[in-house]
Amino acid sequence: MKRFFGEARTQILLWYLLLFLGFVAIALPLMRYFIFAKVNERVRKDLFEEVKDFQALMAGQLTPSDRVTIRRMREDGRPDFTLRPQTPREVEGVFEVFFARRVPEDDTFLIGIVDQKYYKSSPRALPDKLQPGKPLMLRWQSMTQLPQTEPEISDSTIQGVLYIAEPIEVDGKTVGMLVVAHTAEGERKEALEALIVVMEVIGLALVLVLLAAWWVSGRVLAPLRGLVKTAHQISESDLTARIPVVGDGEIADLAKTFNEMMDRVEESFATQRMFINDAGHELRTPITIIQGNLEVMGDDPADRQETLVLVMDELDRMARMVDDLMMLAKSERPDFLRPEIVDIAAFTEELLAKVKALGDRTWHLDAAALGSVILDRQRITEAVINLAQNAVQHTAVGQIIAIGSAMDRTHLRLWVRDRGEGIAPNDQVRIFERFARAAKTRRKSDGAGLGLSIVRAIAEAHHGTIALHSHVARGSTFTLILPIRPLPSTLARRP
């Protein structure tokens, strides 16, 4: 049960249900209020129409049917009609003519009050709350002066009645009153019944929608379950599991991103495993040499001295290897570079002066770019010296090695060119890997094969690349291609 409520689609549906209930809790009272307001607005409009017609009668606007009613009233001896009633009997005549003129709408009642007493109504049958003696009728009978309109009565015994009371005044005294009343309970009840039906339909639709959403959300979230299943299948020895990507959208993007991440993790693990194997292999050789020589070392001082020299040489080689490994590890840190503004022309000449000490070669300066860029002077110097050292190892005494620089609007290029033995096409990619060596070369060093890996790491730390152009027996050209960044005012130029 705990797992069921913890599932993503269960929580989504619960939130949908909570939001819907919150919507209903807010919308239902508002709908009821606006429905009742519409009912009241329509009823008041009808009430004002009745009052306007009564005012028209009092203003002398008689219809032919009114004249017939007045004539019959005179023949029958009933109260006569006059436009300015002075006595209660004359007021009764006004009501007789008006009640004969109007046939009120359903639930609307025309009530005549004469001399603070109930006289007559149309229709004659009044609902219980409008009967004589009831609180509302007593209220009307006690009124002597009344404004044009009255609001809805809020007392529980007369709730739901809207009315307008129109007084008949003579010399400032109220002698009669027409009350146009409407009982809105029936209309409100019908409106509430319709509202209940709407809510029942919405509730049934909600149940169906939640069931459908449960099924649909299960389909939509299926890749997430696949992600969990795939994650459980992944182990240190097996990183090949991937999530099937179906369709488009955020879930498909998540599956693609997870697969891409696993590709990088698998590649990283493979690189790490190969690196550990290669490092172990490379370090095992000097350890074996040291151990073997120490085991056979005799008591002869000359033999001891020779063994000591050999052991120190192997230890120096191991120390250089460890330093190179630490350099590669540091290249992944954000503080690996310390950028500064560098004048490229002066920097290129400085590099040439430094690399001349690496070997007896014919050193040339191909070109020196004009301008300044932002880079780590020490790291780039280390990369170029590594490239020059590599060139020395693959050239003979007196052969040409040249360095140069060029710059355009977007990139700086620093290269080391030699006329040595060159690199076979099959080796041109793998030589940048750690501990890699080109096949069939006459290397003059016991290096571990980390120099070009360090060069590539330095270039990538500058968001650049290292390019190689080489032909066997014709030489090689290694080029650092570094993007140019705008020169900020916060960096000081160093000499």
Disulfide bonds with the S-S distance in Angstrom:
none
